């Protein structure tokens, strides 16, 4: 894993940790959480983060 990939992974994981906390505190809805996840998956393109993401299966999907 390159330094940039590692940096992106850390940023994605940190961002999603905060989003999960906001979700559990009732500050955002599940739909908003999924939107955040999708946005940051596209932005950071994490290698490991996609294994745990609910939105990963939707990236690159053409409808």
C-alpha positions in Angstrom: 0.0 0.0 0.0 1.4 3.4 -1.0 1.6 6.4 1.4 -1.3 8.0 -0.5 -3.4 4.9 -0.4 -2.7 4.6 3.4 -3.6 8.3 3.9 -6.9 7.9 1.9 -7.7 4.8 4.0 -7.1 6.6 7.3 -9.2 9.6 6.1 -12.1 7.4 5.0 -12.1 5.3 8.2 -11.9 8.4 10.4 -14.7 10.1 8.4 -16.9 7.0 8.6 -16.3 6.6 12.3 -17.6 10.1 12.9 -20.6 9.4 10.6 -21.4 6.2 12.5 -21.2 8.2 15.8 -23.6 10.8 14.3 -25.9 8.0 13.2 -25.9 6.3 16.6 -26.6 9.7 18.3 -29.6 10.3 16.1 -28.0 13.3 14.4 -28.3 11.8 10.9 -30.7 9.2 9.3 -29.6 5.9 7.8 -30.2 7.4 4.3 -27.9 10.3 5.1 -25.3 7.9 6.5 -25.5 5.9 3.2 -25.1 9.1 1.2 -22.0 10.1 3.3 -20.6 6.7 2.8 -21.1 6.8 -1.0 -19.6 10.3 -1.3 -16.5 9.4 0.7 -16.0 6.1 -1.0 -15.8 8.0 -4.3 -13.6 10.7 -2.8 -11.0 8.5 -1.0 -11.3 5.2 -2.9 -10.1 3.2 0.2 -8.7 -0.3 -0.4 -9.9 -1.9 2.9 -12.8 0.4 3.6 -14.7 -1.0 0.6 -14.8 -4.4 2.4 -16.9 -3.0 5.2 -19.0 -0.4 3.3 -22.7 -1.0 2.6 -22.4 1.4 -0.4 -19.4 -0.3 -2.1 -21.5 -2.5 -4.3 -23.1 0.6 -5.8 -19.9 2.3 -7.0 -19.4 2.1 -10.7 -22.8 0.6 -11.2 -24.5 1.8 -14.3 -28.3 1.8 -14.4 
